[in-house]
Amino acid sequence: MSTAFRYWQLVRIDAAGNRQIQEITPAKVFFADQFPEYTAESDVPDAKVQRELLQLSRDANTDRCCLAERCLLCLISWQIEQVCWQIEAQFGNAHGFSCSDLLPYVLDDDGSLEQTGSYQSLGRKILSSFNPEKSHLATWINLKVKQHPELDKFLLELGLYRVTDWAILNDTLPKKLKQILTEFHSLTSSEIANFLALLKSYHEIYRSQRLQQSSLGICPQPTSSQLKQIALSLQSQIGQKLDNETVMAQLQRLATCLREYRIYNKSRFLPTVREYPVDIAAVENHDDNENEQMEFLHLYREQFLVCLEQALNIVVTLWVKQLQLKKGNKAQIFLTSLQLFHCQQMSMTEIAQILELKAQYAVTRLLNLKEFRADVQREFVKILYKRVTDLAQNYSHPERLKKLEQQLASIIHTQSYILFRDAEIQSRTVNNNSQSSLFSETLCRYLDLLDKQT
């Protein structure tokens, strides 16, 4: 349902780049004459009204055609803006942009009743290409906005490459993969061999089945059956049996490596790894529950940080208790070392000098960062999965809940991998000018709070 005034009020960008609402009086008069039962604030049954307006817009009668088209173009402008709000909600915080940054690329309608000149606004392109027998108008608008070349270029420069993992894996050649993993990611030969075997198995199962079925559109997440088949194929190559969850995590890790390369190759910007949005459309894709999707997205983001803090509290407390059983003041030295390394970005050598330890290796051994992060990651995934699946029960029908839980598990494992890979990268390049990872920022807040309590 839309409010009636959206059929004669146009959302546009003025010469200064600011959002403004322009009322188109001829469209308002036409709409009132055509649909007298609806006032400006009435809720309008969109399907019925859009169907009639679309028929009129494609009528041979020029006057009625232009006015009906203008009503639809006004509505499209509101829905274009809504798509931009959704893109901001999903990716804005992680990539540093807002809805207002996106609007100038897509709101280019001048409000005229007829097209003047050869330039065609995005709204007119959407309307002229829309086929009501194949799609809903809102769905078509969503698709065309997200495919807009200039908008896509802008987002790409910010490190946002909006192609599914499965599509990326589908069109990657083994020879190219080897080159990317060797030259761009500098992986070891054994890691590269394992990833090449994984891609081969993925192509044998997922891509082959998709080609056999002549499937079009967005590449969906592999099914449990496909993951099992991929695992069997992979086992025949590497001699190791993996469960579905591990196969999924490895596929998404490989896709992340490829995504980073493509962002850099297309934009020459190194992608940020601080990308933790969850694409609710990948979990639930229903046009009629956008508000619930946004609410769930907001709650998910809150829980992401809360659960990370809880995981840090559990692991730090456990490690401190274990160190307190050893000789000396190792527990306090451990906490101080964590603070100096993550919060003041000191090197292990500098920390050793400040704490009067023998050498760098003493700090490295005490912190044992790789194991520390692994412990936090295990707790984090466990806590977040429980919290989010509990939340999901309020946003999904019971018959879809089991599938939803599987999808959430996949998303959480992927984002957990990105989060802790970010922390690992920072630990290898720590210096006073390096950007803090979300892991380090959260740990520093926790250590600061812990210090105030003691």
SULKAVEN-V718294 format. One record per pair of residues at least 24 apart in sequence whose ideal C-beta (glycine too) atoms are under 7 Angstrom apart, sorted by the first residue. I is the first residue (numbers start at 1). J is the second residue. Records with the same first field share a line. If there is no record, write none. Layout:
BEGIN
I: J + J
END
This chain:
BEGIN
1: 43 + 44 + 45 + 46
2: 44 + 46 + 75
3: 41 + 43
4: 38 + 39 + 40 + 41 + 42 + 44
5: 40
6: 74 + 75 + 78
7: 31 + 71 + 74 + 75
8: 71 + 74
9: 74
10: 74 + 77 + 109 + 111
11: 77 + 78 + 81 + 107
12: 77 + 107 + 109 + 111
13: 103 + 104 + 107
17: 104
19: 100 + 103
22: 111
24: 70 + 74 + 111
26: 67 + 113
27: 67 + 70 + 71 + 74
30: 67 + 71
31: 71
50: 137
51: 132
54: 132
66: 113 + 114
67: 113
69: 127
70: 113
72: 127
73: 109 + 123 + 124 + 127
76: 123 + 126 + 127 + 141
77: 107 + 109 + 123
79: 138 + 141
80: 106 + 107 + 122 + 123 + 141 + 145
83: 141 + 142 + 145 + 146
89: 294 + 297
90: 277 + 279 + 297
91: 160 + 277
94: 274 + 275 + 276 + 277
95: 158 + 159 + 160 + 272
96: 158
97: 158
102: 151
105: 148 + 150 + 151 + 154
106: 145 + 148 + 151
122: 148
136: 287
138: 287
139: 287
156: 263 + 266 + 267
157: 267 + 269
159: 263 + 269 + 271 + 272
161: 259 + 262 + 263
164: 218 + 219
165: 251 + 252 + 255
166: 206 + 219 + 220 + 221 + 222
167: 219
168: 255 + 258 + 259
169: 199 + 202 + 251 + 254 + 255
170: 207 + 219
172: 199 + 258
174: 199 + 200
180: 258 + 261
181: 257
184: 261
185: 257
194: 238
195: 254
197: 234 + 237 + 238
198: 234 + 250 + 251 + 254
199: 254
200: 237
201: 230 + 233 + 234 + 237
202: 230 + 251
204: 233
205: 229 + 230 + 233
206: 230
221: 407 + 410
245: 409
248: 410
249: 413 + 417
252: 414
253: 417
256: 418
273: 418 + 421 + 422 + 425
274: 422 + 438
275: 418
276: 304 + 415 + 418 + 419
278: 411 + 415
282: 407 + 411
283: 404 + 407 + 408
284: 396 + 404
292: 395
296: 391 + 395
299: 391
300: 388
303: 384 + 387 + 388
304: 384
305: 442
307: 380 + 383 + 384 + 387
308: 380 + 442
309: 442 + 446
310: 383
311: 376 + 379 + 380 + 383
312: 376 + 442 + 443 + 446
313: 446
314: 379
315: 372 + 375 + 376 + 379
330: 366
333: 366
334: 366
335: 447
337: 363 + 366 + 367
338: 367 + 443 + 447
339: 447
341: 367 + 430
342: 440 + 443 + 444
343: 444 + 447
345: 430 + 431 + 432 + 434
347: 430
369: 427
373: 420 + 423 + 424
377: 416 + 420
380: 416
381: 412 + 413 + 416
384: 412
385: 409 + 412
388: 412
END
